[in-house]
């Protein structure tokens, strides 16, 4: 991605055993330049309007990572994204709603 900065802080600690890890991860997203963020395919998100504010939002991730064995892990995560002033003030933004999602991921290493 271009024109997006992410300042983050992460805390992790084992729970009950060394196989279960708890992770708390905070992100602060803001634009590098007061233009537009870019999508993952490098196209402009909102090309017709300059940013009214550089603050994109904040995200809090809560993760539980279980190491099943040396090659397999199971991850349960919850994320909450609080939209910033960019979405509230910039014309052409599709929404200024907050977002939250729950996910489960299984990883196998070969």
HUNOR-V677814 format. One record per pair of residues at least 12 apart in sequence whose ideal C-beta (glycine too) atoms are under 7 Angstrom apart, sorted by the first residue. I is the first residue (numbers start at 0). J is the second residue. D is the distance in whole Angstrom. If there is no record, write none. Layout:
i=(I,I)
j=(J,J)
d=(D,D)
This chain:
i=(0,0,1,1,2,2,2,2,2,2,2,3,3,3,3,4,4,5,5,6,7,7,7,8,9,9,10,18,18,19,19,20,21,22,22,23,24,24,25,26,26,27,28,28,29,29,29,30,30,30,30,33,33,33,34,34,35,36,45,45,45,47,48,48,48,50,50,51,51,51,52,52,52,52,53,54,54,54,55,55,56,56,56,56,57,58,58,58,59,60,60,61,61,62,62,63,70,70,71,71,72,73,74,74,75,76,77,78,78,79,80,80,81,82,82,82)
j=(37,39,37,41,30,31,32,34,35,36,37,28,30,36,55,29,31,26,28,27,24,25,26,25,22,24,23,65,66,63,65,64,63,62,64,61,60,62,59,57,58,57,55,56,53,54,55,50,53,55,85,49,50,53,49,50,50,55,89,91,92,91,89,90,91,85,89,85,88,89,83,84,85,88,85,83,84,85,83,85,80,81,82,83,81,78,79,80,79,76,78,76,77,74,76,75,107,108,106,107,106,105,104,106,103,102,101,99,100,99,97,98,97,95,96,97)
d=(6,6,4,7,6,5,6,6,7,6,6,6,7,5,7,5,6,5,6,5,6,6,5,5,7,5,5,6,5,7,5,4,6,4,7,6,4,7,6,7,4,5,4,5,5,5,6,6,4,6,7,6,5,6,6,6,6,7,6,5,6,6,6,5,4,6,5,7,4,4,7,4,5,5,7,4,5,6,5,5,6,6,5,4,5,6,7,5,5,6,5,7,5,6,5,5,6,5,7,5,5,6,4,7,6,5,5,7,6,5,6,4,5,5,7,6)
